[in-house]
Amino acid sequence: MLEGIVRESIGKQGTKALRRDGYLIANIYGKGLENIHAAFKENEYIRTVRNKDSLSFPVSVAGKTMNVVVQSYEAHPVTSKLLHVDLMVAQPGVVTHYHVPVVTVGDAIGLKNKGLIHISKPRLRVKAAIENVPQSIVIDVAKMDVGDSKLLRDIARVENVTFTDAERVSVLSVIKAK
């Protein structure tokens, strides 16, 4: 479980001091909950997020344990070092928006014809309760050739989950390699 601390000062000086000490600045929020200004050791946070097996993961801040989902993050434009992360508490029964990763299955016919699989939407935005959100959206690309694409309307629907993007949005395609 990821352990964090509550930030006493939310100003610029306090933030810089925490970053110098190797902390990642975070905001934890949820529907009907008070915002928590927290900080996590950066290396521990990265290790936890990379090794998680579900969309939500547990964190402990000031003795309170909660399941959270990464909503957004901010990285340095040059060094790509994480600067800030927004974590939303995954409350059971509360319907809200989540970003679910897209996973491809199979070898596309177009790969043999000098094509590449281009995933234009690596994460799809869905609206559901956390217990109904799938870990990933699996798309079979075995029958796709160069020039073929999968739109959002071509993806199998998941029960109790609503896709919030337009039906005509391209999720992935097989393009010709240059």
Secondary structure, 3 states (H helix, E strand, C coil): CEEEEECCCCCHHHHHHHHHCCEEEEEEECCCCCCEEEEEEHHHHHHHHHCCCCCCEEEEECCEEEEEEEEEEEECCCCCCEEEEEEEECCCCCEEEEEEEEEEECCCHHHHCCEEEEECCCEEEEEEEHHHCCCCEEEECCCCCCCCEEEHHHCCCCCCCEECCCCCCEEEEEEECC
